[in-house]
Amino acid sequence: MCAVMEELKLETLIEAIKNLKVTQHWTNEQALTALNIDKSKWPRIIALL
C-alpha cells in the first residue's frame, strides 16, 4: 500500500511540474525549486518528465 501511495504522490508531482512549465513557462529546475523538491530527487523526477 505504501508503494502505491508513493507512486501516486510522484504522479501528482509530475503533473504539477508539467503544469508549471506550461502555464508559467518555467524550466524543470525552476519548477522543482518552486515546489521545494530535494535536489537529490531531481534526477529521478526529471527522467520521468
BELZI-V945499 format. One record per pair of residues at least 6 apart in sequence whose ideal C-beta (glycine too) atoms are under 8 Angstrom apart, sorted by the first residue. I is the first residue (numbers start at 0). J is the second residue. D is the distance in whole Angstrom. If there is no record, write none. Layout:
{{I:J:D} {I:J:D}}
This chain:
{{9:44:8} {9:47:7} {12:34:7} {12:36:7} {12:44:7} {13:44:7} {13:47:6} {13:48:7} {15:30:8} {15:34:6} {16:27:7} {16:30:4} {16:31:7} {16:34:7} {16:44:7} {16:48:7} {17:48:7} {19:25:5} {19:29:8} {19:30:4} {19:33:7} {19:34:8} {20:26:7} {20:27:7} {20:30:6} {23:29:8} {23:30:8} {25:33:7} {27:41:8} {27:45:5} {27:48:6} {28:41:8} {31:41:6} {31:44:7} {31:45:8} {36:44:7}}
